[in-house]
Amino acid sequence: MVNLFVLGMAGILTSLLFKQFSMVCISLAVSLHQLYTLEMYQRDARLRKMKKSMLRMKRRIDRLERRIGGDGDV
């Protein structure tokens, strides 16, 4: 009788531990996904900023070439 009780309690504890472990895993997965998403947004923002800077530089070069009468071939 005691053995069945102990086995039952062990089963309940195992079940609770498994539920807690699975909740931790799900929480970790969600956190990692949020971190990855944030990193992608930051990367996209850096790329947009770099592209904007390059376009600005290209416009400056084009203006200088027109000012000195260059034909655009470097």
N, CA, C and O of each residue as an XYZ file, in Angstrom:
296
protein
N       0.818     -1.195      0.000
C       0.000      0.000      0.000
C       0.867      1.267      0.000
O       0.587      2.221     -0.725
N       1.887      1.260      0.797
C       2.778      2.410      0.872
C       3.505      2.589     -0.450
O       3.714      3.717     -0.899
N       3.889      1.492     -1.072
C       4.604      1.574     -2.342
C       3.752      2.225     -3.423
O       4.259      3.016     -4.218
N       2.457      1.902     -3.460
C       1.572      2.522     -4.445
C       1.442      4.020     -4.189
O       1.416      4.822     -5.122
N       1.361      4.385     -2.907
C       1.271      5.802     -2.552
C       2.543      6.545     -2.976
O       2.473      7.631     -3.551
N       3.691      5.957     -2.690
C       4.970      6.574     -3.051
C       5.091      6.681     -4.565
O       5.534      7.704     -5.086
N       4.698      5.625     -5.268
C       4.751      5.659     -6.731
C       3.806      6.716     -7.287
O       4.139      7.410     -8.247
N       2.629      6.837     -6.684
C       1.670      7.852     -7.118
C       2.213      9.253     -6.904
O       2.094     10.114     -7.775
N       2.817      9.479     -5.728
C       3.406     10.792     -5.439
C       4.572     11.080     -6.380
O       4.733     12.205     -6.854
N       5.375     10.069     -6.643
C       6.501     10.251     -7.561
C       5.989     10.594     -8.956
O       6.573     11.427     -9.649
N       4.900      9.953     -9.365
C       4.307     10.243    -10.672
C       3.788     11.665    -10.748
O       3.963     12.346    -11.759
N       3.146     12.114     -9.674
C       2.625     13.486     -9.640
C       3.775     14.487     -9.684
O       3.722     15.469    -10.426
N       4.822     14.236     -8.883
C       5.976     15.136     -8.877
C       6.657     15.170    -10.236
O       7.059     16.230    -10.715
N       6.784     13.998    -10.853
C       7.395     13.935    -12.181
C       6.570     14.725    -13.182
O       7.112     15.446    -14.020
N       5.256     14.583    -13.088
C       4.364     15.301    -13.992
C       4.489     16.812    -13.792
O       4.547     17.570    -14.760
N       4.529     17.243    -12.533
C       4.672     18.673    -12.249
C       6.016     19.204    -12.731
O       6.091     20.296    -13.294
N       7.079     18.428    -12.510
C       8.399     18.848    -12.974
C       8.432     18.958    -14.490
O       9.014     19.891    -15.042
N       7.803     17.999    -15.157
C       7.780     18.033    -16.621
C       7.015     19.254    -17.114
O       7.436     19.913    -18.064
N       5.881     19.558    -16.463
C       5.105     20.742    -16.856
C       5.923     22.011    -16.653
O       5.925     22.902    -17.503
N       6.622     22.087    -15.512
C       7.436     23.265    -15.246
C       8.580     23.371    -16.256
O       8.881     24.455    -16.756
N       9.208     22.239    -16.547
C      10.305     22.220    -17.514
C       9.812     22.654    -18.891
O      10.483     23.423    -19.578
N       8.648     22.165    -19.293
C       8.125     22.540    -20.609
C       7.758     24.024    -20.647
O       7.920     24.671    -21.683
N       7.266     24.572    -19.534
C       6.962     26.005    -19.497
C       8.242     26.831    -19.606
O       8.258     27.866    -20.271
N       9.313     26.375    -18.956
C      10.599     27.071    -19.049
C      11.110     27.025    -20.483
O      11.613     28.023    -21.000
N      10.980     25.862    -21.129
C      11.429     25.732    -22.525
C      10.644     26.662    -23.444
O      11.224     27.315    -24.311
N       9.335     26.723    -23.257
C       8.495     27.596    -24.082
C       8.876     29.056    -23.841
O       8.988     29.837    -24.785
N       9.075     29.419    -22.574
C       9.469     30.791    -22.242
C      10.808     31.144    -22.878
O      10.984     32.244    -23.403
N      11.745     30.211    -22.829
C      13.054     30.436    -23.442
C      12.929     30.603    -24.955
O      13.573     31.472    -25.543
N      12.102     29.771    -25.580
C      11.908     29.871    -27.031
C      11.301     31.223    -27.407
O      11.721     31.841    -28.385
N      10.325     31.677    -26.641
C       9.700     32.978    -26.913
C      10.721     34.102    -26.748
O      10.778     35.016    -27.571
N      11.521     34.035    -25.694
C      12.536     35.067    -25.464
C      13.560     35.093    -26.590
O      13.939     36.166    -27.059
N      14.007     33.926    -27.024
C      14.972     33.861    -28.118
C      14.382     34.423    -29.403
O      15.070     35.113    -30.156
N      13.106     34.131    -29.658
C      12.450     34.647    -30.860
C      12.360     36.166    -30.802
O      12.601     36.844    -31.800
N      12.009     36.705    -29.628
C      11.929     38.160    -29.479
C      13.294     38.803    -29.680
O      13.403     39.850    -30.317
N      14.332     38.180    -29.141
C      15.686     38.701    -29.302
C      16.103     38.683    -30.766
O      16.694     39.643    -31.261
N      15.792     37.587    -31.459
C      16.123     37.464    -32.882
C      15.380     38.525    -33.693
O      15.961     39.157    -34.575
N      14.087     38.717    -33.389
C      13.283     39.712    -34.097
C      13.845     41.113    -33.872
O      13.948     41.901    -34.813
N      14.206     41.423    -32.633
C      14.793     42.730    -32.324
C      16.094     42.922    -33.090
O      16.345     43.999    -33.630
N      16.922     41.881    -33.139
C      18.195     41.960    -33.867
C      17.951     42.219    -35.351
O      18.678     42.997    -35.969
N      16.934     41.575    -35.929
C      16.625     41.776    -37.350
C      16.168     43.212    -37.605
O      16.569     43.829    -38.592
N      15.314     43.749    -36.697
C      14.869     45.136    -36.854
C      16.053     46.092    -36.792
O      16.142     47.029    -37.585
N      16.967     45.854    -35.842
C      18.140     46.722    -35.717
C      19.023     46.614    -36.948
O      19.552     47.618    -37.426
N      19.186     45.388    -37.470
C      20.009     45.194    -38.665
C      19.383     45.917    -39.852
O      20.081     46.581    -40.619
N      18.066     45.787    -40.001
C      17.374     46.475    -41.095
C      17.527     47.988    -40.971
O      17.721     48.681    -41.970
N      17.441     48.497    -39.745
C      17.590     49.941    -39.533
C      19.002     50.388    -39.906
O      19.179     51.438    -40.523
N      20.006     49.593    -39.533
C      21.391     49.947    -39.894
C      21.571     49.933    -41.404
O      22.234     50.809    -41.960
N      20.980     48.936    -42.076
C      21.102     48.864    -43.536
C      20.420     50.048    -44.211
O      20.954     50.611    -45.166
N      19.234     50.430    -43.717
C      18.535     51.594    -44.278
C      19.363     52.857    -44.098
O      19.462     53.679    -45.009
N      19.959     53.008    -42.917
C      20.784     54.186    -42.639
C      22.001     54.209    -43.558
O      22.370     55.262    -44.079
N      22.628     53.045    -43.757
C      23.797     52.968    -44.629
C      23.419     53.287    -46.073
O      24.151     53.988    -46.771
N      22.276     52.770    -46.517
C      21.826     53.024    -47.887
C      21.556     54.517    -48.088
O      21.923     55.094    -49.111
N      20.912     55.128    -47.099
C      20.622     56.560    -47.168
C      21.920     57.361    -47.247
O      22.023     58.313    -48.020
N      22.901     56.972    -46.449
C      24.195     57.655    -46.458
C      24.887     57.498    -47.809
O      25.473     58.453    -48.319
N      24.823     56.301    -48.390
C      25.460     56.070    -49.690
C      24.773     56.874    -50.789
O      25.446     57.407    -51.672
N      23.454     56.970    -50.749
C      22.737     57.767    -51.747
C      23.105     59.245    -51.626
O      23.271     59.938    -52.629
N      23.230     59.715    -50.386
C      23.630     61.106    -50.163
C      25.028     61.351    -50.734
O      25.274     62.375    -51.372
N      25.942     60.403    -50.499
C      27.300     60.529    -51.024
C      27.305     60.511    -52.549
O      28.051     61.260    -53.179
N      26.476     59.658    -53.141
C      26.396     59.581    -54.604
C      25.896     60.903    -55.183
O      26.411     61.369    -56.200
N      24.890     61.511    -54.536
C      24.392     62.809    -55.002
C      25.481     63.873    -54.927
O      25.606     64.699    -55.831
N      26.269     63.859    -53.855
C      27.372     64.825    -53.742
C      28.377     64.635    -54.864
O      28.826     65.605    -55.476
N      28.730     63.381    -55.133
C      29.692     63.094    -56.208
C      29.135     63.567    -57.545
O      29.851     64.174    -58.341
N      27.849     63.287    -57.793
C      27.225     63.729    -59.050
C      27.248     65.250    -59.176
O      27.528     65.777    -60.253
N      26.955     65.961    -58.082
C      26.992     67.431    -58.114
C      28.395     67.938    -58.401
O      28.576     68.862    -59.195
N      29.398     67.330    -57.750
C      30.784     67.749    -57.994
C      31.188     67.495    -59.441
O      31.860     68.323    -60.057
N      30.779     66.353    -59.983
C      31.116     66.046    -61.380
C      30.472     67.050    -62.324
O      31.101     67.486    -63.288
N      29.226     67.418    -62.057
C      28.566     68.415    -62.909
C      29.256     69.766    -62.783
O      29.399     70.492    -63.767
N      29.685     70.099    -61.569
C      30.320     71.394    -61.338
C      31.655     71.495    -62.075
O      31.979     72.544    -62.632
N      32.433     70.403    -62.080
C      33.738     70.469    -62.748
C      33.642     70.069    -64.213
O      34.642     70.070    -64.931
N      32.434     69.728    -64.654
C      32.231     69.424    -66.066
C      32.659     68.025    -66.456
O      32.948     67.765    -67.624
N      32.703     67.133    -65.503
C      33.061     65.751    -65.812
C      31.929     65.048    -66.523
O      30.770     65.448    -66.410
N      32.265     63.992    -67.261
C      31.230     63.255    -67.990
C      30.694     62.084    -67.173
O      29.836     61.345    -67.656
N      31.176     61.900    -65.962
C      30.671     60.830    -65.115
C      31.524     59.586    -65.140
O      31.356     58.713    -64.288
N      32.443     59.474    -66.097
C      33.321     58.303    -66.142
C      34.523     58.553    -65.252
O      35.208     59.568    -65.377
N      34.764     57.637    -64.374
C      35.901     57.801    -63.462
C      36.979     56.819    -63.846
O      38.033     56.779    -63.210
